[in-house]
Amino acid sequence: MLALLFMGLNPKADNLVTDNCALLKEIFLNKEVAEFLHTNSEGRDILYVVKNNLCNSDIDISKSLKVVSVEQKDISNKKNYLKIMDVETTKSGMTIIMEYPIEGAEFTITLDSNNKIINVGIIEF
């Protein structure tokens, strides 16, 4: 049902999973977000992302980072995980809020109607 909701709110998405997984890849490659991922540190070459309505596929981000989709119940034994907390879609674009506990950070990613990143807000807690 939520996948249909996303599709209805984002008419440019021909293939919801592929487009949104590509969008996540773009977010993880963003300089501001990438600075927090520390992919060269031990155990940080795999980022576990809690399954969500945006993308549930494993993604090769770069030579030094692979994203693996996991169930919520399986994150308790993972240190390097990220959770998508909220996705809000409007006529002017989309806002995605992600929590990255290992770094004590919350990312607020704002995208325009063409799914291009226009702002990255980072709160450290």
C-alpha positions in Angstrom: 0.0 0.0 0.0 2.8 2.5 0.9 4.6 1.6 -2.3 1.5 2.7 -4.2 1.4 5.9 -2.2 5.0 6.7 -3.1 4.3 5.9 -6.7 1.2 8.2 -6.7 3.2 11.0 -5.2 6.2 10.6 -7.4 4.8 10.3 -10.9 8.4 10.4 -12.4 9.2 7.0 -10.8 8.8 4.4 -13.6 10.2 1.7 -11.3 9.8 2.7 -7.7 12.4 0.4 -6.2 15.1 1.1 -8.9 14.6 4.9 -8.8 14.5 5.1 -5.0 17.5 2.8 -4.6 19.4 5.0 -7.1 18.3 8.0 -5.0 19.7 6.4 -1.8 22.9 5.7 -3.7 23.1 9.4 -4.6 22.5 10.4 -0.9 25.2 8.0 0.4 27.7 9.5 -2.2 26.8 13.0 -1.1 30.0 14.6 0.3 28.3 15.7 3.6 26.8 12.3 4.3 29.8 10.4 3.1 32.0 12.2 5.7 30.0 10.4 8.4 30.2 7.0 6.9 34.0 6.5 7.3 34.1 3.7 4.8 37.8 3.3 5.2 37.4 2.3 8.9 37.3 -1.3 9.9 33.7 -2.8 9.7 32.4 0.3 7.9 32.5 -1.1 4.4 29.0 -2.6 4.8 26.2 -0.2 5.8 23.1 -2.0 7.0 19.9 -0.2 6.2 16.7 -1.1 8.0 14.1 -2.3 5.5 11.8 0.6 4.6 9.3 1.8 2.0 11.9 3.6 0.0 14.3 0.8 -1.0 14.8 -2.8 0.2 17.5 -3.9 -2.2 21.2 -4.3 -1.5 23.2 -1.6 -3.3 26.8 -1.3 -4.3 27.6 2.3 -3.6 31.3 2.4 -4.4 34.3 0.1 -4.2 34.5 0.8 -0.5 30.8 0.7 0.5 28.0 -1.8 0.1 24.5 -1.3 1.5 22.7 -4.3 2.8 19.0 -4.2 3.6 18.1 -5.9 7.0 15.0 -6.4 9.1 14.4 -4.1 12.1 14.8 -7.2 14.4 18.3 -7.9 13.0 19.9 -4.5 13.8 20.6 -5.3 17.4 23.8 -7.2 16.5 24.9 -4.6 13.8 26.9 -1.6 14.7 27.0 0.1 11.4 23.4 0.6 10.5 21.2 3.4 9.3 17.4 3.7 9.7 15.1 5.8 7.5 12.8 7.5 10.0 10.5 9.5 7.7 9.9 10.2 4.0 7.7 13.1 3.1 6.7 13.8 -0.5 5.2 17.0 -1.7 4.7 18.7 -5.1 8.0 20.5 -4.7 10.0 17.5 -3.8 10.9 15.1 -1.0 12.4 15.1 2.5 14.1 12.0 3.9 15.1 11.8 7.6 17.7 9.1 8.4 19.2 8.2 11.7 22.8 6.9 11.9 23.4 5.8 15.5 27.1 4.8 15.3 27.9 8.5 14.6 25.1 9.9 16.7 23.8 11.7 13.6 20.5 12.5 12.0 20.4 13.5 8.4 17.6 15.5 6.8 17.9 15.3 3.0 15.8 17.7 1.0 15.3 16.9 -2.7 13.6 18.9 -5.5 10.9 17.6 -7.7 13.5 16.0 -10.0 15.0 14.1 -7.0 18.1 16.2 -6.9 19.6 16.9 -3.5 19.2 20.6 -2.6 20.0 20.5 1.1 21.6 18.2 3.6 21.0 19.0 7.3 22.9 17.1 9.9 22.2 17.1 13.6 24.6 15.3 15.9 23.1 13.9 19.1 
